[in-house]
Amino acid sequence: MSDSTGRTAMIAVIAGVIFAAFLALTPRLTASQTTEADAAAVVTTTMPEATQNAISEPVVAVPGIDALDGFDPDPVEDEVVPEEWIDEPADEDVPSANAPVIDGSLTMTVELLGPLEGKEVVIIEDEDSVEWVFRVTNSGTEKLYGVYVFLEGAGHVWCDATYLAPGTTTQCTTTDEVWYGDHTAFAWATAWTTEIQVATEISYDYSVS
């Protein structure tokens, strides 16, 4: 056998051995790749179940431009208001339900008494303690209850009686200190009939020397 023929035979033998070895290794490589792929496919992530409902963003419906067609922003000028809804103008001569009525059914007089101290004529002097005497009379035909007198600057004036039958009078007195100069005292009295409150008022000018 020539050298070229032997060399060719040797190469064929080596190639055959390499090919046989490749065939022997191919199933193992294929199986290994399949096993790794299967293992990767088996691994899964388990998410816990949600225990609350998901909160979605609020949806705000915005009207389109055409949605306001025909809308009149101005109020209706021809609306008719029922007559019973219209308030009648207040009558200044009619007192409110809570205001006392000065109708002459209650009258009052006032007297200012200074310290006599042995004098024939009382002259009220600065810082004298004086006595105010009010006489309140029921001049009407109804019984009066809760008779009350108030002297501006001195306050409540106590009365001998708070109930007055028609034609009767009660006396109300209080003491106060006076000061030098010319003054005007204001006082008023109130009482109740079974339906309304009646009143009277008085002013009294006096001088302190």
C-alpha positions in Angstrom: 0.0 0.0 0.0 1.3 3.4 -1.0 1.9 6.1 1.5 -1.0 8.2 0.1 -3.4 5.4 0.3 -2.4 4.7 3.9 -2.7 8.4 4.8 -6.2 8.5 3.3 -7.3 5.4 5.2 -6.0 6.8 8.4 -7.9 10.1 8.0 -11.1 8.1 7.3 -10.7 6.1 10.4 -10.1 9.2 12.5 -13.1 11.0 11.0 -15.2 7.9 11.7 -14.1 7.8 15.3 -14.9 11.6 15.8 -18.3 11.2 14.1 -19.1 8.2 16.3 -18.1 10.2 19.4 -20.4 13.0 18.3 -23.3 10.7 17.9 -22.7 9.3 21.3 -22.6 12.8 23.0 -25.6 14.3 21.1 -28.4 12.5 23.1 -26.8 13.6 26.4 -26.6 17.2 25.4 -30.1 17.2 24.1 -31.4 15.6 27.3 -29.5 18.1 29.5 -30.9 21.1 27.6 -34.4 19.6 27.8 -34.1 19.0 31.5 -32.9 22.5 32.2 -35.7 24.0 30.1 -38.3 21.8 31.9 -36.9 22.9 35.2 -37.1 26.5 34.3 -40.7 26.0 33.1 -41.7 24.4 36.3 -40.6 27.3 38.6 -43.6 29.6 39.0 -44.3 32.6 41.3 -47.5 32.4 43.4 -49.0 35.9 44.2 -51.1 36.2 47.3 -54.8 36.8 46.8 -55.9 40.4 47.1 -57.9 41.0 50.3 -59.2 44.4 49.3 -60.9 45.7 46.3 -58.7 47.9 44.1 -59.5 51.6 44.3 -59.9 53.1 40.9 -59.4 56.7 40.0 -62.7 58.7 40.2 -64.3 59.4 36.9 -65.5 63.0 36.3 -67.8 63.4 33.4 -67.2 66.7 31.6 -70.0 67.8 29.3 -69.0 68.5 25.8 -69.3 71.9 24.3 -72.6 71.0 22.7 -74.1 69.9 26.0 -74.8 73.5 27.1 -76.6 74.5 23.9 -79.9 76.1 24.7 -79.0 76.9 28.3 -80.1 80.4 29.4 -77.9 81.7 32.2 -80.2 84.7 32.9 -83.2 84.2 35.3 -86.7 84.3 34.0 -87.9 87.9 34.1 -91.5 87.1 33.6 -91.9 84.8 36.7 -95.2 85.6 38.5 -94.9 85.8 42.3 -98.2 84.8 44.1 -99.7 87.8 45.9 -99.8 86.0 49.2 -96.0 85.8 49.1 -95.6 89.6 49.0 -95.2 91.2 52.4 -97.4 94.1 53.2 -95.7 97.3 54.1 -95.3 97.8 57.8 -97.7 100.1 59.5 -95.8 102.4 61.8 -98.9 103.0 63.9 -99.3 99.3 64.7 -96.9 98.2 67.5 -95.1 94.9 67.4 -96.4 91.9 69.4 -93.7 92.5 72.1 -93.9 96.3 72.4 -95.8 97.9 75.2 -98.8 100.0 74.2 -99.2 103.5 75.5 -103.0 103.8 75.4 -103.8 105.8 78.5 -104.8 102.7 80.6 -101.8 103.3 82.8 -100.8 106.7 84.2 -98.1 107.9 86.5 -97.0 110.9 88.6 -93.6 111.7 90.2 -92.4 113.7 93.2 -88.9 114.4 94.3 -88.4 114.7 98.1 -85.2 116.2 99.5 -84.0 116.1 103.2 -86.0 118.6 105.3 -83.6 118.7 108.3 -85.7 121.4 110.1 -86.0 123.6 107.0 -89.4 125.1 106.0 -88.5 124.9 102.3 -86.5 122.1 101.0 -83.7 123.1 98.7 -81.9 120.2 97.2 -78.2 120.6 97.4 -75.2 118.8 95.8 -74.7 115.2 97.0 -78.1 115.1 98.8 -79.8 111.8 99.2 -83.3 112.2 97.8 -86.4 110.1 97.6 -88.3 109.5 94.3 -92.0 108.9 94.7 -94.0 107.5 91.8 -97.8 106.9 91.9 -99.0 104.5 89.2 -102.8 104.3 88.5 -104.8 101.8 86.5 -106.9 104.3 84.4 -108.5 101.6 82.2 -111.2 99.1 82.6 -109.1 95.9 82.7 -107.2 94.4 85.6 -103.4 95.0 85.4 -100.7 92.6 86.6 -96.9 92.9 87.1 -96.8 96.6 87.6 -93.2 97.7 87.1 -91.4 101.2 87.3 -87.9 102.0 86.1 -86.0 105.2 86.7 -83.2 106.0 84.3 -79.9 106.2 86.2 -81.3 104.5 89.4 -82.9 101.3 88.0 -85.9 99.3 89.3 -88.3 101.1 91.6 -90.2 98.9 94.0 -94.0 99.3 94.2 -96.3 98.6 97.1 -98.5 96.5 94.8 -97.9 94.8 91.5 -101.7 94.1 90.8 -104.0 97.0 90.1 -107.8 96.8 89.7 -109.4 99.4 87.5 -109.2 102.8 89.2 -106.6 101.8 91.9 -103.2 103.3 92.5 -99.9 102.0 93.9 -96.9 103.9 95.2 -93.4 103.1 94.1 -90.3 104.6 95.9 -86.5 104.6 95.6 -83.6 106.7 97.0 -80.8 108.2 95.0 -78.0 110.7 95.3 -78.1 113.9 93.2 -75.4 116.2 91.9 -75.1 119.9 91.2 -76.8 121.3 88.1 -80.0 121.2 86.1 -81.3 117.7 85.3 -84.1 115.9 83.7 -85.2 112.5 85.1 -86.9 109.9 82.8 -89.0 107.1 84.1 -91.6 104.7 82.7 -94.0 102.1 84.1 -95.4 98.9 82.5 -98.1 96.4 83.4 -99.9 93.5 81.7 -103.5 93.0 80.8 -104.6 89.4 80.0 -103.6 90.0 76.4 -101.1 92.9 76.0 -98.5 95.0 77.8 -99.4 98.6 78.5 -97.1 101.4 79.5 -96.7 105.1 80.4 -93.6 107.4 80.6 -92.8 110.6 82.4 -90.0 113.2 82.5 -89.2 115.5 85.5 -87.0 118.6 85.4 -85.1 119.5 88.7 -82.2 121.6 89.8 -79.5 120.9 92.4 -77.9 124.0 94.1 
